[in-house]
Amino acid sequence: MTDKKTSTMDIKPLEKVVETLRAPGGCPWDRIQTHKTIRQDLVEEVYEFLEAVDKEDAAGMREELGDVLLQVVFHAKLAEEEGLFTMQDVINDISNKLIYRHPHVYGTVEVDSAEQVLKNWDALKAKEKKDRTHVLDGVTQGMPALMTAYKIQKKAAKVGFDWEKSEDVWSKIQEEMDEFQEAVKSQDKDAMEWELGDVLLALTNYARHVGLEPEVALNRANNRFKDRFNFVENQVIATGRPWADFALRDLDNLWQRAKENEKK
């Protein structure tokens, strides 16, 4: 555990390690990396951190945050070598941005709710992003499709393009499910894919209406599935018998045991 008396955070040791790895005579792998070659690593590290959060694993969170921070420092080092910006620039920029977007803390603006904070945040952000002339500008390319669906619907809702009640969205889900089933019956793959997309879009919208982020929910579900399936697999391996010896009923019983273990 970190000494609570220590009040100064120092990122220099990590910067020094990255500098050594990138220097002549350093690590051959690290020396040939670019922003593009390691961009997927940042995404993976973020999801590994989220998995640790879902498991309420403090040690895992600490480790994965370190991995995320390494990616940030590494990208900043690459930029510094190219003469673009430094790690200190990154820190200064985000600090200044937070101060600017919190005038109710650092200025004279008064707010009485989290909703007002978000409204002010969006207004200040709009002033900064003057190059964005359309409502859906700023939706980052390359995000997971579920996250993109959530973000574009959230942006559309801000200008009033939204269902008034979550019940209306639920009805839309039922409608889209019926259309998807019709497409399945037709066995038209293109129509099936089209209608499935509409179902997922409607589900995403409903999740937003009830205050949930579908990408986070699905990520948690994936982690649960992996943990439960690993339990089932370990039980199968322990018997010394092949998977083919187990009926689906037997495997489902093991699955239910895995779920019971979660509750404990």
C-alpha positions in Angstrom: 0.0 0.0 0.0 1.3 3.5 -0.8 2.4 5.6 2.1 -0.4 8.1 2.7 2.1 10.7 3.9 3.5 10.9 0.3 1.7 13.8 -1.4 3.8 14.3 -4.5 3.2 12.2 -7.6 6.2 11.8 -9.9 5.8 10.5 -13.4 9.5 11.0 -14.3 10.6 7.5 -13.4 8.3 6.0 -16.0 9.3 8.6 -18.6 12.9 7.7 -17.9 12.2 4.0 -18.5 10.4 4.7 -21.8 13.3 7.0 -22.8 15.8 4.3 -22.1 13.8 1.7 -24.0 13.6 4.0 -27.0 17.2 5.1 -27.0 20.0 3.6 -29.1 21.1 0.4 -27.4 17.6 0.1 -25.8 14.9 -2.5 -26.6 14.8 -3.5 -30.3 11.0 -3.9 -30.1 10.3 -0.6 -28.4 12.6 1.3 -30.8 10.6 0.4 -33.9 7.1 1.2 -32.5 5.0 4.0 -33.9 1.7 5.6 -32.9 -0.1 3.3 -35.3 1.6 0.0 -34.4 0.7 0.3 -30.7 -2.7 2.0 -30.9 -4.5 -1.3 -30.3 -2.5 -1.9 -27.2 -4.1 1.2 -25.5 -7.6 -0.1 -26.3 -6.7 -3.5 -24.9 -5.3 -2.1 -21.7 -8.4 0.0 -21.1 -10.6 -3.0 -21.4 -8.4 -5.0 -19.1 -8.7 -2.2 -16.5 -12.5 -2.3 -17.0 -12.5 -6.1 -16.3 -10.6 -5.5 -13.1 -13.2 -2.9 -12.1 -16.0 -5.3 -12.8 -14.3 -7.9 -10.6 -13.7 -5.2 -7.9 -10.0 -6.3 -8.0 -8.0 -3.5 -6.5 -4.7 -5.1 -7.2 -5.7 -5.7 -10.8 -7.0 -2.1 -11.2 -3.7 -0.8 -9.9 -1.7 -2.9 -12.3 -3.9 -2.2 -15.4 -3.9 1.6 -14.7 -0.1 1.3 -14.8 -0.4 -0.4 -18.2 -2.7 2.4 -19.4 -0.4 5.0 -18.1 2.5 3.3 -19.9 0.7 3.7 -23.2 0.0 7.4 -22.6 3.7 8.0 -21.7 4.9 6.0 -24.7 2.7 7.9 -27.2 3.9 11.2 -25.6 7.5 10.1 -26.0 6.9 9.3 -29.6 5.4 12.7 -30.2 8.3 14.4 -28.4 10.8 12.6 -30.6 8.8 14.0 -33.6 8.9 17.5 -32.2 5.1 17.6 -31.8 4.4 17.8 -28.1 5.7 16.5 -24.7 4.1 14.7 -21.8 4.1 17.9 -19.9 2.1 19.5 -22.7 -0.5 16.7 -22.3 -0.7 17.2 -18.5 -0.9 21.0 -18.9 -3.6 20.8 -21.6 -5.9 18.5 -19.7 -5.5 20.5 -16.5 -6.3 23.7 -18.3 -9.3 22.1 -20.0 -10.7 20.8 -16.7 -10.3 24.2 -15.1 -12.0 26.0 -18.0 -14.9 23.5 -18.1 -15.5 23.8 -14.3 -16.3 27.5 -13.9 -18.6 26.6 -11.0 -15.5 25.4 -9.2 -12.8 27.8 -10.5 -14.9 30.7 -11.4 -18.1 32.5 -10.4 -20.7 30.4 -12.2 -23.3 28.9 -9.8 -24.9 25.5 -10.4 -27.3 23.4 -8.2 -27.3 20.1 -10.0 -25.2 17.6 -12.0 -27.5 18.3 -15.0 -26.5 21.9 -15.0 -22.9 21.0 -14.9 -23.3 18.8 -18.0 -25.2 21.6 -19.8 -22.4 24.1 -19.0 -19.8 21.5 -20.1 -21.5 21.0 -23.5 -21.8 24.7 -24.0 -18.1 25.4 -23.3 -17.1 22.4 -25.4 -19.1 23.7 -28.3 -17.1 27.0 -28.1 -13.9 25.1 -28.2 -14.9 22.9 -31.2 -16.0 25.6 -33.6 -15.0 23.3 -36.6 -17.9 21.0 -35.8 -20.7 22.3 -37.9 -23.0 19.2 -37.8 -24.7 17.6 -34.8 -22.9 14.2 -35.2 -19.5 15.8 -35.8 -17.0 14.6 -33.2 -18.1 10.9 -33.2 -14.7 9.2 -33.4 -14.1 6.8 -36.2 -12.9 3.3 -35.1 -14.9 3.1 -31.9 -16.7 -0.2 -31.2 -20.1 -0.1 -33.1 -22.1 -0.3 -29.9 -20.3 2.6 -28.4 -20.7 4.6 -31.6 -24.5 3.9 -31.6 -24.8 5.1 -28.1 -22.8 8.3 -28.8 -24.7 9.3 -32.0 -28.0 8.8 -30.3 -26.9 10.8 -27.3 -25.9 13.7 -29.6 -29.1 13.5 -31.6 -31.1 13.6 -28.3 -29.4 16.9 -27.3 -31.2 18.7 -30.2 -34.5 17.1 -29.4 -34.4 14.1 -31.8 -35.4 11.5 -29.3 -38.3 9.5 -27.9 -40.1 11.3 -25.0 -40.7 8.1 -23.0 -38.6 5.0 -22.5 -41.8 2.9 -23.0 -41.9 4.2 -26.6 -38.4 3.0 -27.2 -39.3 -0.4 -25.8 -42.2 -0.6 -28.2 -39.8 0.2 -31.0 -37.6 -2.7 -29.9 -40.6 -5.1 -30.2 -41.3 -3.7 -33.6 -37.7 -4.2 -34.8 -37.7 -7.7 -33.3 -40.7 -8.6 -35.3 -39.1 -7.3 -38.5 -35.9 -9.2 -37.7 -37.9 -12.4 -37.2 -39.6 -11.9 -40.6 -36.2 -11.5 -42.2 -35.0 -14.7 -40.6 -38.0 -16.5 -41.9 -37.1 -15.3 -45.4 -33.5 -16.5 -45.0 -32.4 -13.3 -46.8 -29.0 -12.7 -45.2 -28.8 -9.1 -46.2 -32.3 -8.3 -44.8 -31.4 -10.3 -41.7 -28.3 -8.2 -41.1 -30.2 -5.0 -41.8 -32.9 -5.8 -39.3 -30.5 -7.1 -36.7 -28.7 -3.7 -36.9 -32.0 -2.0 -36.2 -32.7 -4.2 -33.2 -29.2 -3.4 -31.7 -29.7 0.3 -32.4 -33.1 0.3 -30.6 -31.7 -1.7 -27.7 -28.8 0.8 -27.4 -31.3 3.7 -27.4 -33.4 2.0 -24.7 -30.3 1.5 -22.6 -29.5 5.2 -22.9 -33.0 6.1 -21.8 -32.7 4.0 -18.6 -29.3 5.4 -17.8 -27.0 2.6 -19.0 -24.1 2.4 -21.4 -24.5 -0.7 -23.5 -20.8 -1.1 -24.3 -20.1 -1.3 -20.6 -23.0 -3.7 -20.0 -21.9 -6.0 -22.8 -18.3 -5.9 -21.7 -19.4 -7.0 -18.2 -21.5 -9.8 -19.7 -18.5 -11.0 -21.8 -16.4 -11.1 -18.7 -19.1 -13.1 -16.8 -19.4 -15.5 -19.7 -15.6 -16.1 -19.7 -15.5 -16.7 -16.0 -18.4 -19.1 -16.1 -17.2 -21.0 -19.1 -13.7 -21.3 -17.6 -15.4 -22.9 -14.5 -17.3 -25.3 -16.7 -14.2 -26.2 -18.7 -12.2 -26.8 -15.5 -14.9 -29.2 -14.2 -14.9 -31.1 -17.5 -11.1 -31.4 -17.5 -11.2 -32.6 -13.9 -13.3 -35.6 -14.9 -10.7 -36.7 -17.5 -13.5 -37.2 -20.0 -13.8 -35.4 -23.4 -16.4 -32.7 -24.1 -18.3 -35.1 -26.3 -19.2 -37.2 -23.3 -21.2 -34.3 -21.8 -24.8 -33.7 -22.9 -25.9 -30.0 -23.1 -28.0 -30.7 -19.9 -24.8 -31.7 -18.0 -23.0 -28.6 -19.2 -25.9 -26.4 -18.3 -25.9 -27.8 -14.8 -22.2 -26.9 -14.4 -23.1 -23.4 -15.8 -25.7 -23.0 -13.1 -23.1 -24.0 -10.5 -20.8 -21.3 -11.8 -23.6 -18.7 -11.4 -24.3 -19.9 -7.8 -20.6 -19.5 -7.1 -20.8 -15.8 -8.2 -23.5 -15.2 -5.6 -21.3 -16.6 -2.8 
